[in-house]
Amino acid sequence: MRVGWGASLLISLISAMVWTAIHSGDRFIPAWTPKYGAPVVTTQRIPYGPRLERDLTTGRLELTYPHDDVVVARGVMLDPQKQAHRLIYEQERRLRPPSWHRVLGVFALFFVLALTLTTYLRKFGQNRLKLVRTQVGLFGVLGALVLASKAGLLFTPLPELWLPVSMLPLWVATSFDRRTALLMTLITAFVVASLMQLDLLLLSVLLTQGMSATLLFRDRRKSRQMVLSALLGGVFGALVYVATSLTIAGSFDIQADLARLGNSNLLACVGGGLLGGVVGALLSSWTARLFGHVPREKLLDLTDLEHPLLTKLSERAPGTWEHSRAMANLAEQAASAIGADALLTRVGAYYHDVGKMVQRRYFVENLGPDEESPHEGLDPEVSADAIMAHVVVGTQMMRQHRMPESVVEFAYTHHGTQLVEYFWNKCQQQGNPKGLDESAFRYPGLKPQTKETAILMVVDSIEAASRTVEAPTRANFEAMIQRVVFTKVASGQLDEAGLEVSDLRTLITRMTDTLVNMNHHRIKYQWQTQRAEEFGVPSAAIPRGVGSSPEIQVHDAGGAPLLGSAQPPPARPASAPELIVAEPTAPEILPEPPPETPRSHE
């Protein structure tokens, strides 16, 4: 089910409530309130920012930006004689319990962020991002990350820059696209930074880590690429930390920061980025399933031609199976050209027409040369129903075999909501005696929601139309492909697939190249043309002598016939079996060439 306005508001409302509870819930627990002379139950932190400190020599209050983080680890006794402990105590007295105005402000911030994200996904997100189940999974993972970040802040003394926030944008980039991952970086950074009262340094580092890792991430099939991208994102985050500190405070002591080792903010920036990449790589297959993305290993299993569905399809509807295999080659090339998931597209091409095996004779590719079409004598609407049924039947069969929904999607979108034009026109030619509406001849599926399913829709028509091109020239193929693509665009079938004009241009070029290469020419050998014209046989791969009933005899090294011959020829020495064409008349004996005259040595 696709996300609408109502679903967007509901998802945003629930997400904002959950994030607000995570943000402020601990401050409603009286037992967690720090007290002098008692160990603190949770780690207490003061975010980076300006502080008023008294100069010991002059006694004046000065505004400073110290980089020595104020962190009191859980279990430490709160001492009023220590300045850091006094700062913690004063902060917590001011924030506990939080006022309802503060809670309402936090909720409003989170609601706007969540609504921004879900609205973008609903309007501009590609493929499965527009589905309710995908958005629920995405917001669920984001909520889990916020909860884990809060737990890390409450129960560990490590700097907050160790939070592995970059792993979520990397997951989104792996399963979907970079643009969505960049927006996810922005939302995640603001939500997590709000846990530290919107710490400016933390916010700037998290934004840099996530965006850098997303932009540097190239090959989503390799886990080491994810780790390397996240590590580089951490390095850039450390640089931004230094630059932001210099901008705000006017100074930053790198040596002093690095000397703190475990509490070093620079090392935390790099380590947090690396940790995000490692955790992201380890959990990527799990999150991919949650987002509806099929792991590559599963797709490779589905390409096994001995899969029960493919075996049945090849046995019951061999013409459809050959059509699907040809489509798979075309679709895979097209998907690879525009950066779509080529393997998923190939798998979808294999299975999209499995519903045709139930009533195979209703589809022309499965009829033999002497078989009569069952559509003869049927009303046009009955024939159209039989044709359209393969979409519903195929979807049911694939779900019964527990196939991934991303693969099932190819079955119910490869015809979209197109018109079964042949039988609609036939109905019109007969005068439409039943007064049927055009909707009775439209497929009951959905328009393609992804680039991969859109490619399959286009290739389905192109592969079928390519068999009707009389002269297989590049110009003819290109004209046919352009006509098919423009027809799909004009009918609105590709409106929801996320294909851009540049993608369509690339698809036309790549599919033209593929068809031209598939229909390449070969030179004719002499035996293919010799004597064929005498018998009215077109040039074909036939052995010499066919037409005058020659006998083809194969002899072994001793001259004995291996394949039937009534009169074996005289034995002749040979080192291997020899193919001899025997003419019906007596064989002509050619004189042996005279021996070569030896050359005199000069």
N, C-alpha and C positions, 0 to 999 in steps of 0.2 A: 504494500500500500504506500502511495506517495504522500509526502508531507504537505499539508495545507496550512492555512493561516491558523486554524484552531490547534493543530498539532504543534506548530511552531511556538505558539503562546504557552501551551501546556508543558512542552519540553523546557522552555526557558524558565517558567515559573518553578517547576520541580527542581531544576538545576540550581537556580538561585537560592532556593530554600536549603538545599543540601550543602551548598558551598558556604552559606551564611552560618549554618550550624557547625560546620567544621571550623570556620574562622573564629567564632565567638563562643562556642560551646564550653571550652575549658574555663573561661572566666566566669561562668555561672556556677562553678563548683566551689563551695566555700572551703572545703578541705585543701584545695590546691592554692589557696591564697598564701603568699610568703609571709612569714613572721620572724621577727628578730629572735635569735636564740634557738631557732628550730631549723632542721634541714628542709630545704626546698623540695617539694614533691616533683616538680617538673623543671626542666632547664629554663632559666630566665634570660631573656636577651633584650638589649636596647638597640634599635636599628641605627644605622649610620645617619648622622645628621649634625646640625649645629648644637653646641652645648654652651651654657654659660658657666665659666670657671673663674674662680678668684685667683688673681696673681698674688703669690705669697710675698713678693717684695713690695708691691705698691698697694695691695689690698683692693684693687679695682676688679670689677667683673669684666671678663673679656669673652667674646664669641669665638669659639674654636671648633674645628672639625677633626677630632682625634680619630686615628685609625686603629687604635687598640680596642678591639670590640669588647663591649661589656657583656660578658657571658658568665653566668653563675650556673654551674652544672648541677643536675639533680643530685640530692644527697648532701650538698655542701651546706654547712651551718651558716645562716645569715648573720653577719657581724656588723653592728651599727658603727663600728670604728673604721670600717673600710668604705672609701668613697664609692666604689663600684656597687657595693651592696646597698648603700644608701640610695643610689640612683635607681636601682632595681625596685627597692621597697617603695619609693615615692611614685614610680611609674605604675606599679601594680595597684597601689591604693587609689590612683586616679582612674584606672581602667576597670577595676573590679567593684561591683558587677558593672558591665557595660550599660550605658544608658540606652533607652529604646530609640532615641534619636540617632545614636551611633549605629545601632543594629539596623535601623531602617535605611540609613545611608549606605551601609555595606550591602544590604539586600538590593537596593536600587542599582548600585554599581554592577553587581553580579547579574541582575536581570537584564540590564542593557547589553552587557557583554554576551550573555547567552543568546539573547534575541538577535543580536548582530550576527553571531555565528550561524544559527539555524536559518536565518533569512538568507544569508549568502549561500548556504548549502542548498536551500530550496530553489533559489532563483538561478544561481550560476554554477552550482556544483555539478560535476560530471557523474555519469553512470549511477552507481548505487547510493551515492550521497544524498539523493533526493528521496530515498526510501526511508520509511519510519524505522524499520529494524536497524538500518545502518546508523542513523543519527542517534538512536537510543544506545547502541553499542559505543559510538564515539563519545557521547557525553558520559556514559558510564565509565569508560577508561579515563577520561579527564577527571571525573570525580574521584576515582581511585588514586590517581596521581596526586591530587590535592590532599587527600587524606593521608597518603604516605608522606608527603612533604610536611604536613602538620605534625605527624608522629615523629619525623626526624628532628624537627625543631624542638619538640617538647622533651624528647627522651635521649638525645645525644648532644654532646658538647661541641660537635664539629661546626665550623663556620657554615652558615646557610648557603654559601656559594657551592657547596658540595652537592646540592640537590640536582639529580640527573633529569632535569626538565626537558632537555633536548631530545630525549628518546621518543616523546609523543609526536612532535613534528616529523621525525624520521619515519615513524610508523605510517603516518598519513601520506608522506611522500612515496613510501614503498607501495602502499595499497591503492593510492589514488593519484594525486598530482601535486606539483610543487606550489602552485598558487594557494590551494587549500592548506597546505602545510605551513605556508608563511602566515596566513591568517590564524591558524591554530597556534603558532608561536606567539603571536601578539596576545591572543586571549589567555593562553596558559601563563605567560609571563606576568600579566596584570593580576590574574587570580592568585598566583603563588606569591608575588611580591606584596599583595595585600595582607598576607599572613604576617608580614613584618612591617605593617603600617606603611605600605608602599615605599619601602626603602629604595631610594633613587639609584644607588649603586647596584643593588641586587636586580632591580628592574632592567637597567641598561645592560648588565652582563647577561641576564637570561635572554633578552631580545637578541643580543649579538650571537650568543651560542646557538640558539635555535635557527636563526636566519642563515648564519654562515654554514652550519651543518647541512641545512636543506639545500642551499644553492650549490654546495660542493659535492653533494651526493649524486653520483653518476649511475653506477650499475646496481640496480636494486636487487639483483639476483645474488650478489656477493656480500656476505656478512662483513668481511673485512673492510669493504668500502664504507659501510655504515660506521664502523668503529673509527676508521681513519677520518671520515668527515666530521664526526663528533669531536675527535681529538683536536682537529684544526679549529673547530668552532670554539673549543675551550681556550686555545691559544689566542684567538682573536678576542675572546671575552676578557682575558687577562690584559691585553693591550687597551681595551676600552675601559677597564677598571682603572688603570693608571691614568689614562687621558681624562676620565671623568673626575678623578681625585684631584688632578692638577687644575682642572677647570673650576672646581668648587672651592678647594682649600688652598690652591696655589702652591702646594708642595706635596711630595710623596717620597718616602725613604724606601727604596726597593730592597736594599740590603737588610734593613731592620725587619722588613716584612718577611723576607725569605728566611731570616734567622729564627723565626718563630716556628718553622717547620710545620707541625701538625695544625697550628693555628694560622698559618700563612694564607692570606687571601688570594695571592697570586697562584700559589699551588692549588688552592681550592678551586679557582676558576678553571685551570687546566684539568684537574682531577674530576671535577663535576662534569665537564664535557666528555672526558674519556669514559666515566662511569655511565653516562647516558648512552653512549654508543655500545658499550658492552652489554648492559641490561637490555637495550633495544634489540640487539642482535640475538640474544638468548631467548627473548620472548616474542620475536617477530612472527613466528609461525602461529602462535596462539592468538595474537592480536589480529593477524590477517584473517583467520577464521571468524573471529568476532566481527570484523568489518565486512564479512561476506566475500573476502578475497580467497580464491582457491590456491593452496600452496602448489608450487611447481612440481613437487613429487607426486601429488595427486593427479595433476594434469598429465604427467608422463604415464602414469598407470592407465589413464583413460584412453591414451593413444594406442594401447595394445589392441591389435586387430582381432585378438581372440576373446575380447570382451563379449559376454553373452548377447548384448543388444546388437553389436556390430556383426556377430556371427549370424544371428537370425536375419538381420537386414540383408546381408550378402546372399543368403540362401533363398529368402522369400521374395526379395525385390532387388535382384542383381542390377537392374538398370538404375534404380535410385542410388544404390551403393556406389556405382561407378561415377554417377553425377556428384555424389558427396565427396568422393576422393578427389575428383578434379577441382571441385570448389575449394577443398582444403588447401591445395597448392596455391591457387589464386589468392585466397583470403589471407593466408599466412604471409605471402609476399606483400600484399597491400597493407596489412597491419604493421608489419615491420617497417615499412616506408614512412609511416606517420608517427611512429613511436608508441603504437598501441600494443597490447599484449598479444603477440603473434601466436604463442602456444595455446592460449585460451581460445583464440579465434579458430585455430586448426581443430581443436577438440569440438568446438561448437559446430563446425562444418560437418564433422563426422556424424554427429548425433541429431542434427536439427530436423531431419526428415524420417526418423525412425517410425513415426506414425503411419507412414505410407505402406508398411509391410502388412497391415491389417487388411486393406482393400487395394492391393497392389495393382490390379488390372484397371483401376480407374485412372491410372497415370500412364501417359503414353510411353514413357521411357521403359516401362516394364512389359510392354506388349511385343510379342513376336511378330515376324513378318506376315504370318497367316492368321493371327488372332484378330478378332473383331472387337472394337471398342465397346464396352458395356454402356457407354453414353448414348449409343444409337437407340433411339426410341424412347429415351428418358426425357422428362420435362427439364428445361434449363435449370429451374430452381433445385430440382432433385440432384442433378449433376453437380451444381455448385455446392450443395450441402456435402456431397461425397468428397469433393475436393477439399473443402475447408475443414472437414472432420480430422484430417491428419494432424492439424495443429493441436487440437484438444487431446486427441488420442496420444500423440507423441509426448505431450507434456505429462500426461498421466503415467505413461510407461516409464519415463525417466525418473519421476518422483517415486514410483514403486521400486525402482532400483536404487533409491537413495543417492541420486546423483546431486552434486552441488548445485545450489540454486543459480549460481552464475552461469552454469552450463545449461540448465533447464531453460533459462531465459532466452537462449537462442531459438528454442522450439516455438515459443509463443510470441516472438517478435520478428521473426525473419520474413513474415508477410505483412506485419504491421496491421493497419486497417485498410489495406488496399482492396480494390474492387476486382472480382473475378471477371475480367472484362469479356472474355470469350463468351461465357454463358449469359452475361448481362446483355451483350449485343445480340445473341441468339434469341433471347427473350423479347427484345425490342423488335427484331425482324419478324417474330411470330405475332406481333401486335400486342404483346403483354396482356393476354386474355384474362389473367387473374388480378391485374392491376397491382402488381408487386412493386414495392419501393426498392430503390437502389440499395438500401441497407440490408436487404435480404441476400445480397450478393457480395457483401463485404466480410472480410476475415474477422473473426472474433478476438484477435489478439491485441497486443499493445504496440505502439510505435517503438522503435528501438530506443533504449535508454542509455546506451553506451556506444562508444566508438566501435567496439568490437562487433556488437550486434548490428550496427548500421552497415559496417563493411560487409557482413554476411548477407544482408538484404540486397545490397548492390551487386555483390558477386553472384548471388543466386540467379538474378536476371541476366547478368553478363555471360555466365557460363552457358546458360540455355540458349541465349541469343547468338553466341559465338558459333554454335553448330549450324546456324542458318546462313552464315556469311559465305557467299559463293566464292568470291576471290579473296583468299586470306592475305590481303596486303595490309600494311601498316595503316594506310589512310582509311581503309574500310573498318578495321578494328577500332581505330580511334573515334571514328564517326559514330559507330554503334555504341561504344562505351559512353561517349558524351551524351548521346540521346537517352540512354538508360539513367545516367546520373541526374541529368537535368529533369527528367520525368519524376524521379523520386523527390527532388528538391521542390519542384512545382506543386506536387501533391501534398507537401508538408510531412512526408514520412520521416524525414531526417531532422525535424525541428528540435527534437528533445535529446539528440544523441551527442551534442557537444562538438560536432565536426565544424571546422572553420573552412573558409574558402580556400585557404592554402592547402588544407588537408585534401579537399576534393580535387584540387589541381594535381597534387602529388599522386593521389589514387588513380586518376585517369592516366597519367604518364606511366606509372608502374604496371598497371594492369594491361596497358597496351603493349609494353615491352614483354610482359610475361606471355601474352597470347601470341605475339609474333615469334617468340622463341619456341613456344610449344608447337607452332605450325611451320617450323623451318623446312627447307627443301633439302633433298639429298640427290646426288648424282645417280643416274641410271647406269647399271653395269651392262656389259654387252649381252650377257645371257638373258637380261630382262626384256630386251627389244628384238633379239634375233628370231626371225621367222614368225613372230607373233602376228604381224600384219597379214600374213598369208591366210590365216584362219579367222581373221576378224576379231582377234583377241586383243584387248588393250594392253599396253605395256604393263607388265606385272612381274613379280618375282617368280618366274616359272623356269624350270630347267630346259635346256635346249632339246628340241625334238618333240616337245609336247604338241599334239595335233596330228602327227603321223604315226602315233602309237609306237614310239620307240620304247625300248626296254632299258631300264636303269639297272645295271648289274654291279654288285660290289664283290670283289674277289679278294681272297686272302693272299698271303705272300707266295703260296704255291700255285695259285691260279684257280682254286676251287671257288665256285660261286657261293656268295653269302646271301644274296637276295635273288629271288626267283628269276630264272632264265631257262628257256627250253633248250637252247643250244649254247652251252658254255664255250667261250673262245678257247683257243689253244693256250696252254699254260705258258706264262711268261714270268721271268723273275721279277720280283718287286720287293721292296723293303717295307712296304706298308700297304694296307688295303687301298684300292684305287677305284675311283668312280669312273665307269666306262659307259658311254651312251651308245647303244647299239642301234643302228639304222635298220629299217626293214629290208633294204637291199643288201647285196653282198658288200662287205666293207671294202673300201678302196685302199689298195696297198701302195703306199708311197715309196718311191725308191729311196734307199738310204743315201745320204750325201757322201760324195767321194772322200776318202781319207785325206786329211790335211798334209800337204807336202812339207816335209821337214825343212826348216830354214837352215841354211848353211851358216856355220860360225865364222864370223869375220875375224 
